[in-house]
Amino acid sequence: MGAPADLEFENAIQQRIYHHVETSGAATIGEVRDEVRIDSPSGSKPARSGTTEPRVRIPAEEFHNSVAALVNSGLLVQSEGELHLAMDDDVEEYDETDLSYRIRQAHQSDWRGIETAIREVADEGASISAKRVAADIGDEGALLRRNDRRSRMFYVATVTGGENDGEIAGWVHLDAPELDELRHTAELTVGVRSPYREHGIGGRLLERAMNWATETDYTKVYQSLPATNETAIELLQDYGWETEAVRPDHYLVGDEFVDEVMMARKL
């Protein structure tokens, strides 16, 4: 999934199909064809006076050709009758003491699990920014975003094997506004749920996200953390992040004021 500047459509129908899938997160072929309507073709029965022109489904051949063009151009993926944004298919497998897990790009079906994991970590006071991320995906209903205003990418670590197979152990998220003055930057959050810490998950998620940011031509990543989250600050420092500024008593965590540590890394 590249930067939004790469978005190019052959016609308005392709653009509308893409927009529907992008804002939905994922949709079946039937749902897209039913929801994305066009004006009734000329020559059909005119609308009554005072009413709007009826909108109809895209003709089947034109619809399927448009979907095929979006898939062939790498903007959408069709899998098991569903359309979703193009995926990074690389899956990394790790076997640590007492825990096996994989790191991969998030799927739309991970939405609820990621939201739960983010809120769980945020409630510990470990990341204030993550609360906003959880609210965003909760409101929008789509994990990945790629349009002319923003990009949003998620990678997840999921447990493999045992009774918790498939459970979200941690996440990393990158969010980039498409303003000319800021399009080189991306905000990052990363977190690991308490039962799955001390297995290298945070560092590996961070590496995966940094690789994506580099490959998609971002030149700076940044995030803000409460000063009390010493573990995360040390992790970022280990990966070459630097403290740009500290805002004293910026957060109110429980009944205590906590400094905000603003960190970044240039790529």
C-alpha positions as CSV (number, residue, x, y, z in Angstrom):
1,M,0.0,0.0,0.0
2,G,1.8,3.1,-1.2
3,A,1.4,6.8,-0.5
4,P,-1.9,8.4,-1.5
5,A,-0.2,10.5,-4.2
6,D,-0.1,7.2,-6.2
7,L,-3.9,7.1,-6.5
8,E,-4.9,7.3,-10.1
9,F,-8.2,6.2,-11.6
10,E,-9.2,5.8,-15.3
11,N,-12.7,7.1,-14.7
12,A,-15.2,8.2,-12.1
13,I,-16.7,4.7,-11.7
14,Q,-13.4,3.2,-10.6
15,Q,-12.9,6.1,-8.2
16,R,-16.3,5.6,-6.6
17,I,-15.8,1.8,-6.3
18,Y,-12.5,2.4,-4.6
19,H,-13.9,5.1,-2.3
20,H,-16.7,2.8,-1.1
21,V,-14.3,-0.1,-0.3
22,E,-11.7,2.3,1.3
23,T,-14.3,3.8,3.6
24,S,-15.9,0.5,4.4
25,G,-12.7,-1.4,5.1
26,A,-13.9,-4.4,3.2
27,A,-17.1,-5.2,1.2
28,T,-18.4,-8.0,-0.8
29,I,-18.7,-7.7,-4.6
30,G,-22.5,-7.7,-4.3
31,E,-22.5,-5.0,-1.7
32,V,-20.3,-2.7,-3.8
33,R,-22.4,-3.2,-6.9
34,D,-25.5,-2.5,-4.9
35,E,-24.2,0.6,-3.2
36,V,-22.2,2.3,-5.9
37,R,-24.9,3.7,-8.2
38,I,-24.8,5.8,-11.4
39,D,-27.3,8.1,-13.0
40,S,-29.9,6.4,-15.1
41,P,-28.7,6.3,-18.7
42,S,-30.2,8.8,-21.2
43,G,-33.1,7.4,-23.1
44,S,-34.7,5.8,-20.1
45,K,-38.0,7.0,-18.7
46,P,-37.6,10.5,-17.4
47,A,-38.0,11.3,-13.7
48,R,-41.3,13.0,-12.7
49,S,-41.2,16.8,-12.3
50,G,-39.7,17.8,-9.0
51,T,-37.9,14.5,-8.4
52,T,-34.3,13.5,-8.8
53,E,-33.0,11.4,-11.7
54,P,-33.2,7.7,-10.7
55,R,-29.8,6.1,-10.0
56,V,-29.2,2.5,-11.1
57,R,-26.6,-0.2,-10.7
58,I,-23.5,-0.1,-12.8
59,P,-24.0,-2.5,-15.8
60,A,-22.5,-5.9,-14.9
61,E,-19.8,-5.9,-17.6
62,E,-18.7,-2.3,-16.8
63,F,-18.7,-3.0,-13.1
64,H,-16.6,-6.2,-13.3
65,N,-14.1,-4.5,-15.8
66,S,-13.7,-1.6,-13.4
67,V,-13.1,-3.9,-10.4
68,A,-10.6,-5.9,-12.5
69,A,-8.8,-2.7,-13.4
70,L,-8.5,-1.7,-9.7
71,V,-7.2,-5.1,-8.8
72,N,-4.7,-5.2,-11.7
73,S,-3.4,-1.7,-10.7
74,G,-2.7,-2.9,-7.2
75,L,-5.2,-0.6,-5.5
76,L,-7.6,-3.3,-4.4
77,V,-7.5,-7.0,-3.6
78,Q,-10.3,-9.5,-4.3
79,S,-10.4,-12.5,-2.0
80,E,-13.2,-14.9,-1.3
81,G,-15.8,-12.6,-2.8
82,E,-14.6,-9.5,-0.9
83,L,-12.8,-6.4,-1.9
84,H,-10.3,-4.6,0.4
85,L,-7.3,-2.4,0.1
86,A,-4.1,-4.0,-1.3
87,M,-2.2,-6.0,1.3
88,D,1.4,-6.5,2.3
89,D,1.4,-10.3,2.2
90,D,4.7,-10.9,4.0
91,V,4.2,-12.8,7.3
92,E,7.0,-13.2,9.8
93,E,6.9,-16.2,12.1
94,Y,8.6,-16.2,15.5
95,D,9.0,-18.9,18.2
96,E,10.0,-17.6,21.6
97,T,10.1,-19.3,25.0
98,D,6.5,-20.1,25.9
99,L,5.1,-18.1,22.9
100,S,4.8,-18.4,19.2
101,Y,3.5,-15.5,17.1
102,R,3.4,-14.0,13.7
103,I,3.7,-10.4,12.5
104,R,1.6,-9.3,9.5
105,Q,-0.4,-6.5,8.1
106,A,-3.7,-6.1,9.8
107,H,-6.9,-7.3,8.1
108,Q,-10.2,-5.6,8.4
109,S,-11.4,-8.6,10.4
110,D,-8.8,-7.6,13.1
111,W,-10.6,-4.3,13.8
112,R,-12.3,-5.3,17.0
113,G,-9.3,-7.1,18.4
114,I,-7.0,-4.2,17.7
115,E,-9.4,-1.7,19.2
116,T,-9.6,-3.9,22.3
117,A,-5.8,-4.2,22.5
118,I,-5.2,-0.5,22.1
119,R,-7.7,0.5,24.8
120,E,-6.3,-2.1,27.1
121,V,-2.8,-0.6,26.8
122,A,-4.0,2.9,26.8
123,D,-6.0,2.3,30.0
124,E,-2.6,1.5,31.7
125,G,-1.6,5.1,31.0
126,A,1.1,3.8,28.6
127,S,0.0,5.8,25.6
128,I,-2.4,8.7,25.5
129,S,-2.2,9.0,21.7
130,A,-3.4,5.4,21.3
131,K,-6.8,6.4,22.9
132,R,-7.3,8.7,19.9
133,V,-6.4,6.0,17.5
134,A,-8.9,3.6,19.1
135,A,-11.6,6.3,18.9
136,D,-10.8,6.9,15.2
137,I,-11.1,3.3,14.1
138,G,-14.1,2.9,16.3
139,D,-15.8,5.8,14.6
140,E,-14.7,5.0,11.1
141,G,-15.0,1.3,11.1
142,A,-12.1,0.9,8.7
143,L,-8.6,0.0,9.8
144,L,-6.5,0.9,6.8
145,R,-7.0,4.2,5.0
146,R,-5.5,5.4,1.8
147,N,-7.1,8.5,0.2
148,D,-6.1,11.9,-0.9
149,R,-6.2,13.2,2.7
150,R,-4.5,10.5,4.7
151,S,-2.8,7.1,4.9
152,R,-3.2,4.7,7.8
153,M,-1.4,1.4,8.2
154,F,-1.6,-1.2,10.9
155,Y,0.6,-4.3,11.5
156,V,-0.3,-6.8,14.2
157,A,1.3,-9.6,16.2
158,T,-1.0,-12.5,16.6
159,V,-0.6,-15.6,18.8
160,T,-0.1,-18.9,17.0
161,G,-1.1,-22.2,18.5
162,G,-2.6,-23.0,21.9
163,E,-5.9,-21.9,23.3
164,N,-5.2,-18.2,22.4
165,D,-4.5,-18.9,18.7
166,G,-5.2,-15.8,16.6
167,E,-5.4,-13.4,19.5
168,I,-4.0,-9.9,19.0
169,A,-0.8,-9.6,21.1
170,G,0.3,-6.2,19.9
171,W,0.0,-3.6,17.2
172,V,1.9,-0.8,15.5
173,H,0.1,1.9,13.6
174,L,1.2,4.7,11.3
175,D,-1.0,7.6,10.4
176,A,0.0,10.3,7.9
177,P,-2.0,13.4,6.8
178,E,-1.7,14.3,3.2
179,L,-0.9,18.0,3.7
180,D,1.9,19.3,1.5
181,E,3.7,20.6,4.5
182,L,3.5,17.3,6.4
183,R,3.3,14.6,3.8
184,H,6.8,13.5,4.6
185,T,5.9,12.7,8.2
186,A,3.9,9.9,9.9
187,E,2.7,9.5,13.5
188,L,3.4,6.1,15.0
189,T,1.9,4.3,18.0
190,V,3.0,0.8,19.2
191,G,1.8,-1.3,22.0
192,V,2.0,-4.9,23.4
193,R,-0.6,-6.3,25.7
194,S,0.6,-7.2,29.2
195,P,0.5,-11.0,29.0
196,Y,2.7,-11.0,25.8
197,R,5.5,-8.6,26.8
198,E,9.2,-9.6,27.1
199,H,9.1,-11.7,23.8
200,G,10.5,-9.1,21.4
201,I,7.1,-8.2,19.9
202,G,7.4,-4.4,20.4
203,G,10.8,-4.2,18.7
204,R,9.7,-6.4,15.8
205,L,6.5,-4.5,15.2
206,L,8.5,-1.3,15.3
207,E,11.0,-2.6,12.7
208,R,8.1,-3.6,10.4
209,A,6.5,-0.2,10.6
210,M,9.8,1.6,10.0
211,N,10.5,-0.5,6.9
212,W,7.0,0.4,5.5
213,A,7.5,4.1,6.2
214,T,10.9,4.0,4.5
215,E,9.6,2.1,1.5
216,T,6.7,4.5,1.0
217,D,9.0,7.5,1.1
218,Y,8.3,9.1,4.5
219,T,11.3,10.8,5.9
220,K,10.3,11.2,9.6
221,V,8.2,9.3,12.1
222,Y,7.2,10.7,15.4
223,Q,5.1,10.0,18.5
224,S,4.3,11.4,22.0
225,L,4.5,9.4,25.2
226,P,3.9,10.0,28.9
227,A,7.2,10.2,30.7
228,T,6.1,7.4,33.0
229,N,6.2,4.9,30.1
230,E,9.9,4.3,30.5
231,T,9.8,1.0,28.8
232,A,8.5,2.4,25.5
233,I,10.9,5.4,25.6
234,E,13.9,3.0,26.0
235,L,12.6,0.8,23.2
236,L,12.4,3.8,20.9
237,Q,15.9,5.0,21.9
238,D,17.2,1.5,21.1
239,Y,15.9,2.0,17.6
240,G,17.5,5.4,17.0
241,W,14.7,7.7,18.1
242,E,15.5,11.0,19.8
243,T,13.6,13.2,22.2
244,E,12.7,16.4,20.4
245,A,10.9,18.2,23.3
246,V,9.4,17.6,26.7
247,R,6.2,19.4,27.7
248,P,6.0,19.5,31.5
249,D,2.7,18.3,33.2
250,H,1.0,18.0,29.8
251,Y,-1.0,14.8,30.7
252,L,-3.3,14.2,33.6
253,V,-3.1,10.5,34.2
254,G,-5.4,9.6,37.1
255,D,-4.8,12.3,39.6
256,E,-1.2,13.0,38.6
257,F,0.2,15.4,36.0
258,V,2.7,13.7,33.8
259,D,5.3,15.2,31.3
260,E,4.8,14.5,27.6
261,V,7.9,13.2,25.8
262,M,7.9,14.1,22.1
263,M,10.1,11.7,20.2
264,A,11.0,11.2,16.5
265,R,13.3,9.4,14.1
266,K,14.5,10.6,10.7
267,L,14.6,7.9,8.0
